[in-house]
Amino acid sequence: MTQRGRLYGCPVEFALDALGGKWKTVILARIKQQPMRYSELRRTIPSLSDKMLTQRLADLVDIGFVVLEASPDGKGRYTLTDRGRDLAATLQALYDWGDVHGRAVGVRFRTEIEA
């Protein structure tokens, strides 16, 4: 997780530190589509353990990308903050790049299996 006052070599280094590995970006990509409960995130990212999901969600809340909001049914939903929504175009660009280049090398995506 990023530390206030830390010296970075360039803005890209800071951005990658803030996003910290694959799970934060995967979680953000899911929440970008719609606010989600913990159980919904857990179901849509089955290869992510409960412990890791809990830790990464806490990181995203601490960084200010995500907030846990109360929903009308009384169950909290994770939703993007303004800072998190600023990442939407970047996340979409990563998705598009992964889709095109992943298919080019013959990988499959979970969304294809569910369809």
KOLKE-260602 format. One record per residue (C-alpha): residue number from 1; y, z, x. Coordinates in Angstrom, 2 decimals, always signed. Layout:
REM residues N
(r NUM; (Y; Z; X)),
...
This chain:
REM residues 115
(r 1; (+0.00; +0.00; +0.00)),
(r 2; (+3.51; -0.73; +1.20)),
(r 3; (+5.64; +1.98; +2.72)),
(r 4; (+9.39; +2.28; +2.19)),
(r 5; (+11.27; +1.50; +5.39)),
(r 6; (+8.34; -0.20; +7.11)),
(r 7; (+9.25; -3.12; +9.38)),
(r 8; (+7.59; -6.44; +8.47)),
(r 9; (+7.55; -9.59; +10.54)),
(r 10; (+8.52; -11.74; +7.57)),
(r 11; (+8.66; -11.68; +3.75)),
(r 12; (+5.19; -13.26; +3.46)),
(r 13; (+3.72; -10.31; +5.36)),
(r 14; (+5.38; -7.91; +2.92)),
(r 15; (+4.21; -9.92; -0.11)),
(r 16; (+0.60; -9.94; +1.10)),
(r 17; (+0.77; -6.22; +1.86)),
(r 18; (+2.11; -5.50; -1.65)),
(r 19; (-0.65; -7.57; -3.25)),
(r 20; (-3.22; -6.03; -0.88)),
(r 21; (-6.44; -8.01; -1.01)),
(r 22; (-8.19; -9.86; -3.76)),
(r 23; (-8.56; -7.22; -6.48)),
(r 24; (-4.88; -6.58; -7.14)),
(r 25; (-4.22; -10.28; -7.62)),
(r 26; (-7.28; -10.67; -9.85)),
(r 27; (-6.17; -7.74; -12.02)),
(r 28; (-2.61; -9.08; -12.20)),
(r 29; (-3.91; -12.52; -13.18)),
(r 30; (-5.85; -10.99; -16.09)),
(r 31; (-2.94; -8.83; -17.27)),
(r 32; (-0.61; -11.84; -16.92)),
(r 33; (-2.53; -13.49; -19.76)),
(r 34; (-2.11; -10.48; -22.07)),
(r 35; (-1.82; -6.67; -21.91)),
(r 36; (-5.29; -5.18; -21.50)),
(r 37; (-7.05; -1.86; -21.89)),
(r 38; (-9.03; -0.44; -19.00)),
(r 39; (-12.29; -1.33; -20.76)),
(r 40; (-11.14; -4.92; -21.30)),
(r 41; (-10.29; -5.27; -17.62)),
(r 42; (-13.63; -3.76; -16.70)),
(r 43; (-15.45; -6.27; -18.92)),
(r 44; (-13.54; -9.31; -17.61)),
(r 45; (-14.04; -8.35; -13.95)),
(r 46; (-17.69; -7.22; -13.86)),
(r 47; (-18.03; -7.36; -10.07)),
(r 48; (-15.29; -4.72; -9.68)),
(r 49; (-16.49; -1.10; -9.69)),
(r 50; (-14.90; +1.56; -11.89)),
(r 51; (-13.65; +3.42; -8.83)),
(r 52; (-12.01; +0.33; -7.33)),
(r 53; (-10.47; -0.71; -10.66)),
(r 54; (-9.00; +2.77; -11.11)),
(r 55; (-7.62; +2.77; -7.56)),
(r 56; (-6.15; -0.72; -7.75)),
(r 57; (-4.54; -0.06; -11.15)),
(r 58; (-2.96; +3.11; -9.71)),
(r 59; (-1.67; +1.05; -6.76)),
(r 60; (-0.20; -1.57; -9.10)),
(r 61; (+1.52; +1.13; -11.16)),
(r 62; (+2.87; +2.79; -7.99)),
(r 63; (+4.22; -0.52; -6.67)),
(r 64; (+5.85; -1.20; -10.03)),
(r 65; (+3.94; -4.36; -10.99)),
(r 66; (+2.13; -2.78; -13.95)),
(r 67; (+2.78; -0.01; -16.46)),
(r 68; (+0.40; +1.77; -18.84)),
(r 69; (+1.92; +1.53; -22.32)),
(r 70; (+0.79; +3.25; -25.48)),
(r 71; (-0.43; +0.79; -28.08)),
(r 72; (-0.32; +1.15; -31.91)),
(r 73; (-4.00; +2.14; -31.97)),
(r 74; (-3.28; +5.05; -29.61)),
(r 75; (-5.12; +3.52; -26.66)),
(r 76; (-3.15; +2.59; -23.58)),
(r 77; (-2.82; -0.97; -22.40)),
(r 78; (-1.79; -2.15; -18.98)),
(r 79; (+1.06; -4.63; -19.06)),
(r 80; (+3.23; -6.33; -16.47)),
(r 81; (+6.66; -4.96; -15.64)),
(r 82; (+9.58; -7.27; -14.90)),
(r 83; (+8.58; -7.14; -11.24)),
(r 84; (+5.01; -8.08; -12.19)),
(r 85; (+6.21; -10.93; -14.43)),
(r 86; (+8.15; -12.28; -11.44)),
(r 87; (+4.73; -12.96; -9.90)),
(r 88; (+3.55; -15.12; -12.82)),
(r 89; (+4.43; -18.47; -11.22)),
(r 90; (+2.87; -17.40; -7.92)),
(r 91; (-0.33; -16.26; -9.64)),
(r 92; (-0.49; -19.51; -11.58)),
(r 93; (-0.05; -21.50; -8.37)),
(r 94; (-2.93; -19.55; -6.77)),
(r 95; (-5.07; -20.16; -9.87)),
(r 96; (-4.32; -23.89; -9.86)),
(r 97; (-4.98; -24.20; -6.14)),
(r 98; (-8.25; -22.28; -6.44)),
(r 99; (-9.33; -24.38; -9.41)),
(r 100; (-8.73; -27.73; -7.69)),
(r 101; (-10.00; -26.82; -4.24)),
(r 102; (-12.85; -24.65; -5.47)),
(r 103; (-14.22; -27.48; -7.56)),
(r 104; (-13.81; -29.84; -4.59)),
(r 105; (-16.21; -27.70; -2.56)),
(r 106; (-18.61; -27.17; -5.47)),
(r 107; (-17.98; -23.58; -6.52)),
(r 108; (-18.45; -22.40; -10.10)),
(r 109; (-16.22; -20.08; -12.09)),
(r 110; (-17.21; -17.34; -14.53)),
(r 111; (-15.07; -18.96; -17.25)),
(r 112; (-17.40; -21.97; -17.12)),
(r 113; (-20.46; -19.77; -17.63)),
(r 114; (-18.94; -18.03; -20.71)),
(r 115; (-17.93; -21.29; -22.35)),
